[in-house]
Amino acid sequence: MWKYIVKRILLMLLTTFIILSLTFILMKMLKMQTAPGTAEQQKAFYDNQVALGYMYIVTDHTVTSDVTLAPIGGVVWRYNVYPVMYQYFIWIRNIITKWDWGTSTRIAFNDSVMTIIARRLPYSMKLNVWAMIFSIPLGFILGIWAALKKNKPADHTISTLVMVFISVPSFVIISFLMKILAYDAGWLPTQWPSDGAPLAIRIQGYIIPVMCLCFGTVAGFTRYTRAELTEVMSSEFLLLARTKGLTKSQTVIRHALRNSLVPIVPMIIGEFIGILSGSMILEQLYGIPGIGSLFVTAITVKDYNVIMVDMAVYTMIGLVAILLVDLSYGIVDPRIRMGARK
């Protein structure tokens, strides 16, 4: 088991390295964006790029420069960018030796991108954790109810609602909730409350985005739970349990639910990643300062360093989740052991 875990971690790190390397090279092939701000602020940024090894100062006036600043104290500063592959190796060296992922060029000019991510990550994580806390029990309850009432009006109603909420995009749901609950009724904030807002207002700020994230997740859990439980309940070993004298509720709780959990429990981790990825547009619409809205903003304004770190966070979370899903099979069903000898 430990050998399997170590092997998967090494593969996970290799996958992350390949994804980030390709992202860095492709982004650096795009035309470089001019730094914002005054000439002094621009010079500070480009001097930092020189210190990191991505650019160099042009002293020969016969050489064409990639960046030319307005005169500062009568001196015109000119900079050139190193070739992409040279920048790539410098980028790798800075991460390994200094854990330096660069600075922001647009969102928070000259601030460390790691600091920006550290400020934004808790908002996204708390939002997604709360969505999972409400989604898991509701999805299980509705799925069990639909399976027990198979082909009855309750089952048809639940199945129809499941298909509706799986099909409707999250940005449509949050737009509808914002209009009804916030703008029309005035019960909830129309935008994400600031950190200085009263506690009651900040709690209310979670209601709309958590509800929006819950609808699709509950529908997914309900569908999978119903499908697995229905299949298990029609199996022969469950019929044998009934013939031995167990009641229907006893067979469902002791045998059917336990066996149907094997594919359902790992799905919980997968749904968490789905929520985290799906919250990008939601965060942007509701003004939530999380890494999802940060990623969209960074792409819009072409803040490449922020994109790289945000991509690294999403990649690592996704790969760790896949590893946890694989390991969870062995926890739910002891007969499954990754890497065990035959």
C-alpha positions as CSV (number, residue, x, y, z in Angstrom):
1,M,0.0,0.0,0.0
2,W,2.8,2.5,0.9
3,K,4.7,1.6,-2.2
4,Y,1.5,2.4,-4.2
5,I,1.0,5.7,-2.4
6,V,4.7,6.8,-3.0
7,K,4.4,5.8,-6.7
8,R,1.2,7.8,-7.1
9,I,2.7,10.9,-5.3
10,L,5.7,10.8,-7.7
11,L,3.4,10.5,-10.7
12,M,1.3,13.4,-9.3
13,L,4.3,15.6,-9.0
14,L,5.5,14.7,-12.5
15,T,2.0,15.5,-13.9
16,T,2.0,18.9,-12.1
17,F,5.4,19.7,-13.5
18,I,4.4,18.9,-17.0
19,I,1.1,20.9,-16.8
20,L,2.8,23.9,-15.3
21,S,5.8,23.7,-17.7
22,L,3.5,23.7,-20.8
23,T,1.4,26.5,-19.3
24,F,4.5,28.7,-18.6
25,I,6.0,28.1,-22.1
26,L,2.7,28.8,-23.9
27,M,2.0,32.0,-21.9
28,K,5.5,33.3,-22.3
29,M,5.2,32.9,-26.1
30,L,2.5,35.6,-26.0
31,K,3.4,39.2,-26.4
32,M,4.6,40.7,-23.1
33,Q,2.2,43.2,-21.5
34,T,3.5,46.6,-20.4
35,A,3.6,47.1,-16.7
36,P,1.0,49.7,-15.4
37,G,1.7,52.7,-13.2
38,T,4.1,55.6,-13.3
39,A,7.6,55.3,-14.9
40,E,9.1,54.9,-11.4
41,Q,6.7,52.0,-10.7
42,Q,7.4,50.4,-14.0
43,K,11.1,50.7,-13.5
44,A,10.8,49.0,-10.1
45,F,8.9,46.1,-11.7
46,Y,11.3,45.6,-14.5
47,D,14.3,45.9,-12.2
48,N,12.7,43.1,-10.2
49,Q,12.4,41.0,-13.4
50,V,16.0,41.7,-14.1
51,A,16.9,40.5,-10.5
52,L,14.8,37.3,-11.1
53,G,16.6,36.7,-14.4
54,Y,13.8,37.1,-16.8
55,M,15.0,40.4,-18.4
56,Y,18.2,42.4,-18.8
57,I,18.9,46.1,-19.2
58,V,19.9,47.2,-22.7
59,T,22.9,49.5,-22.6
60,D,23.7,49.4,-26.3
61,H,21.5,52.0,-28.1
62,T,22.0,50.3,-31.4
63,V,20.0,47.3,-30.1
64,T,16.2,47.3,-30.3
65,S,14.6,47.0,-26.9
66,D,11.4,45.2,-26.0
67,V,10.5,47.8,-23.3
68,T,11.4,51.5,-23.3
69,L,10.3,53.6,-20.3
70,A,9.6,57.3,-20.2
71,P,12.7,59.4,-19.1
72,I,13.4,59.2,-15.3
73,G,15.7,61.9,-14.2
74,G,16.8,62.5,-17.7
75,V,17.7,58.8,-18.2
76,V,15.8,56.5,-20.6
77,W,15.7,52.9,-19.3
78,R,15.5,50.1,-21.9
79,Y,14.9,46.4,-21.2
80,N,14.9,43.2,-23.2
81,V,13.3,39.8,-22.5
82,Y,15.4,36.7,-22.5
83,P,14.3,33.8,-24.8
84,V,11.4,31.7,-23.5
85,M,13.3,28.6,-22.7
86,Y,15.9,30.6,-20.8
87,Q,13.1,32.2,-18.8
88,Y,11.7,28.7,-18.2
89,F,14.9,27.4,-16.6
90,I,15.2,30.6,-14.5
91,W,11.6,30.2,-13.4
92,I,12.3,26.6,-12.3
93,R,15.5,27.6,-10.5
94,N,13.7,30.4,-8.6
95,I,10.9,28.1,-7.5
96,I,13.3,25.4,-6.3
97,T,15.9,27.6,-4.6
98,K,13.8,30.6,-3.4
99,W,10.2,29.4,-3.7
100,D,9.7,32.6,-5.7
101,W,6.7,32.4,-8.1
102,G,7.1,36.0,-9.2
103,T,5.0,39.1,-8.6
104,S,1.7,40.3,-9.9
105,T,1.7,42.7,-12.9
106,R,-1.9,43.7,-12.9
107,I,-4.1,42.6,-10.0
108,A,-1.9,43.7,-7.2
109,F,1.1,45.4,-8.9
110,N,4.5,44.1,-7.6
111,D,2.9,42.0,-4.8
112,S,4.0,38.4,-4.4
113,V,1.6,36.1,-6.2
114,M,1.9,33.6,-3.3
115,T,0.7,36.3,-0.9
116,I,-2.3,37.0,-3.2
117,I,-3.3,33.4,-3.4
118,A,-2.9,32.9,0.4
119,R,-5.4,35.8,0.9
120,R,-7.9,34.5,-1.6
121,L,-7.8,30.7,-1.0
122,P,-9.7,30.6,2.4
123,Y,-12.8,32.2,0.8
124,S,-13.1,29.5,-1.9
125,M,-12.3,26.7,0.5
126,K,-14.9,27.8,3.1
127,L,-17.5,28.3,0.5
128,N,-17.0,24.8,-1.0
129,V,-16.8,23.1,2.4
130,W,-20.1,24.5,3.5
131,A,-21.6,23.5,0.2
132,M,-20.4,19.9,0.8
133,I,-21.7,19.8,4.4
134,F,-25.2,20.5,3.2
135,S,-25.1,18.6,-0.1
136,I,-23.9,15.2,1.1
137,P,-26.7,14.4,3.6
138,L,-29.4,15.9,1.3
139,G,-28.2,13.9,-1.7
140,F,-28.0,10.7,0.3
141,I,-31.5,11.1,1.8
142,L,-33.2,12.0,-1.5
143,G,-31.3,9.1,-3.3
144,I,-32.4,6.6,-0.7
145,W,-35.9,7.8,-0.8
146,A,-36.1,7.6,-4.6
147,A,-34.6,4.1,-4.5
148,L,-37.1,2.9,-1.9
149,K,-40.0,4.5,-3.9
150,K,-38.8,3.2,-7.3
151,N,-41.2,3.8,-10.1
152,K,-43.6,5.7,-7.8
153,P,-44.7,9.4,-7.9
154,A,-42.0,10.3,-5.4
155,D,-39.3,8.7,-7.5
156,H,-40.5,10.3,-10.7
157,T,-40.6,13.8,-9.0
158,I,-37.1,13.5,-7.6
159,S,-35.7,12.1,-10.8
160,T,-37.2,15.0,-12.8
161,L,-35.8,17.6,-10.4
162,V,-32.4,15.9,-10.5
163,M,-32.3,16.2,-14.3
164,V,-33.4,19.8,-14.2
165,F,-30.7,20.9,-11.7
166,I,-28.0,18.9,-13.4
167,S,-28.8,20.5,-16.7
168,V,-29.1,24.2,-15.6
169,P,-25.7,26.0,-15.4
170,S,-24.7,27.4,-12.0
171,F,-24.5,31.0,-13.3
172,V,-28.2,30.8,-14.3
173,I,-29.2,29.5,-10.8
174,I,-27.2,32.2,-9.0
175,S,-28.7,34.9,-11.2
176,F,-32.2,33.7,-10.5
177,L,-31.5,33.5,-6.7
178,M,-29.9,37.0,-6.7
179,K,-32.9,38.5,-8.4
180,I,-35.6,36.7,-6.2
181,L,-33.9,36.7,-2.8
182,A,-31.7,39.7,-3.0
183,Y,-33.0,42.4,-5.4
184,D,-36.7,41.6,-5.3
185,A,-37.3,40.4,-1.7
186,G,-34.3,42.2,-0.2
187,W,-33.8,39.3,2.3
188,L,-30.1,38.7,1.4
189,P,-27.1,40.8,0.3
190,T,-26.8,41.5,-3.4
191,Q,-23.0,41.1,-3.3
192,W,-20.5,39.3,-1.1
193,P,-20.2,41.3,2.2
194,S,-16.9,42.9,3.1
195,D,-14.8,41.5,6.0
196,G,-15.8,44.4,8.1
197,A,-19.5,43.8,7.8
198,P,-21.5,42.6,10.8
199,L,-21.4,38.9,11.5
200,A,-25.1,38.4,10.7
201,I,-24.6,40.0,7.2
202,R,-21.5,37.9,6.6
203,I,-23.4,34.7,7.4
204,Q,-26.3,35.8,5.1
205,G,-23.7,36.3,2.4
206,Y,-23.0,32.6,2.3
207,I,-26.7,31.6,1.6
208,I,-27.0,32.4,-2.1
209,P,-23.6,31.0,-3.3
210,V,-23.9,27.9,-1.1
211,M,-27.4,27.3,-2.3
212,C,-26.2,27.7,-5.9
213,L,-23.4,25.2,-5.4
214,C,-25.7,22.8,-3.6
215,F,-28.3,22.3,-6.2
216,G,-26.1,20.6,-8.8
217,T,-24.2,18.6,-6.1
218,V,-27.3,17.4,-4.4
219,A,-28.7,16.3,-7.8
220,G,-25.5,14.4,-8.5
221,F,-25.4,12.6,-5.2
222,T,-29.1,11.8,-5.5
223,R,-28.7,10.3,-8.9
224,Y,-25.7,8.1,-8.0
225,T,-27.2,7.0,-4.7
226,R,-30.5,6.0,-6.3
227,A,-28.7,4.2,-9.1
228,E,-26.4,2.2,-6.9
229,L,-28.9,1.4,-4.2
230,T,-31.5,0.3,-6.8
231,E,-28.9,-2.1,-8.4
232,V,-27.9,-3.5,-5.0
233,M,-31.5,-4.0,-3.8
234,S,-32.2,-6.2,-6.9
235,S,-29.2,-8.5,-6.2
236,E,-29.5,-12.1,-5.1
237,F,-27.7,-11.7,-1.7
238,L,-30.3,-9.2,-0.6
239,L,-33.1,-11.6,-1.6
240,L,-31.4,-14.2,0.5
241,A,-31.3,-11.8,3.5
242,R,-35.1,-11.3,3.1
243,T,-35.7,-15.0,3.0
244,K,-33.7,-15.4,6.2
245,G,-36.3,-13.2,8.0
246,L,-34.8,-9.7,7.9
247,T,-37.2,-6.9,7.3
248,K,-36.9,-4.5,4.4
249,S,-35.5,-1.7,6.5
250,Q,-32.9,-4.1,8.0
251,T,-31.8,-5.4,4.6
252,V,-31.5,-1.8,3.3
253,I,-29.5,-0.5,6.3
254,R,-27.3,-3.5,7.0
255,H,-26.6,-4.7,3.5
256,A,-27.8,-2.6,0.6
257,L,-26.5,0.8,1.9
258,R,-23.1,-0.7,2.9
259,N,-22.5,-2.2,-0.5
260,S,-23.7,0.8,-2.5
261,L,-21.3,3.1,-0.6
262,V,-18.2,1.6,-2.5
263,P,-18.7,3.8,-5.6
264,I,-20.5,6.6,-3.8
265,V,-18.0,7.6,-1.1
266,P,-15.1,8.3,-3.5
267,M,-17.6,10.4,-5.5
268,I,-17.7,12.8,-2.6
269,I,-14.1,13.9,-3.2
270,G,-14.7,14.2,-6.9
271,E,-17.7,16.4,-6.3
272,F,-15.6,18.7,-4.1
273,I,-13.3,19.3,-7.0
274,G,-16.2,19.8,-9.3
275,I,-17.6,22.4,-7.0
276,L,-14.3,24.2,-6.6
277,S,-13.9,24.4,-10.4
278,G,-17.5,25.4,-10.9
279,S,-17.4,28.2,-8.5
280,M,-15.2,30.4,-10.8
281,I,-18.1,32.1,-12.6
282,L,-20.2,32.1,-9.4
283,E,-17.4,34.0,-7.5
284,Q,-17.1,36.5,-10.3
285,L,-20.9,37.2,-10.4
286,Y,-21.4,37.5,-6.6
287,G,-18.1,39.4,-6.0
288,I,-16.5,36.7,-3.8
289,P,-12.7,37.3,-3.5
290,G,-11.7,33.7,-3.9
291,I,-9.2,32.0,-6.2
292,G,-11.9,31.2,-8.8
293,S,-12.7,34.9,-9.5
294,L,-9.0,35.6,-9.2
295,F,-8.3,33.1,-12.0
296,V,-10.9,34.6,-14.3
297,T,-9.6,38.2,-13.6
298,A,-6.0,37.1,-14.1
299,I,-6.8,35.7,-17.5
300,T,-8.8,38.8,-18.5
301,V,-6.0,41.2,-17.6
302,K,-3.2,38.8,-18.6
303,D,-1.5,38.6,-15.2
304,Y,0.6,35.6,-16.1
305,N,2.3,35.0,-12.8
306,V,-1.0,34.9,-10.9
307,I,-2.4,32.5,-13.6
308,M,0.6,30.2,-13.0
309,V,0.1,29.9,-9.3
310,D,-3.7,29.7,-9.5
311,M,-3.2,26.9,-12.1
312,A,-0.7,25.2,-9.7
313,V,-3.3,25.3,-6.9
314,Y,-6.1,23.9,-9.0
315,T,-3.8,21.2,-10.4
316,M,-2.5,20.0,-7.0
317,I,-6.0,20.0,-5.5
318,G,-7.3,17.9,-8.4
319,L,-4.5,15.4,-8.4
320,V,-4.6,15.0,-4.6
321,A,-8.3,14.4,-4.8
322,I,-7.8,11.7,-7.4
323,L,-5.3,10.0,-5.1
324,L,-7.7,10.2,-2.2
325,V,-10.4,8.7,-4.4
326,D,-8.3,5.7,-5.2
327,L,-7.2,5.2,-1.6
328,S,-10.8,5.6,-0.4
329,Y,-11.9,2.4,-2.3
330,G,-9.6,0.3,0.0
331,I,-11.1,2.1,3.1
332,V,-14.7,1.6,2.2
333,D,-14.2,-2.0,1.0
334,P,-11.4,-3.9,2.7
335,R,-11.3,-6.4,-0.1
336,I,-9.8,-3.7,-2.3
337,R,-6.1,-3.1,-1.6
338,M,-4.0,-1.0,-3.9
339,G,-0.7,-2.5,-4.7
340,A,-1.4,-5.7,-2.7
341,R,0.1,-9.0,-3.8
342,K,-2.1,-11.6,-5.4
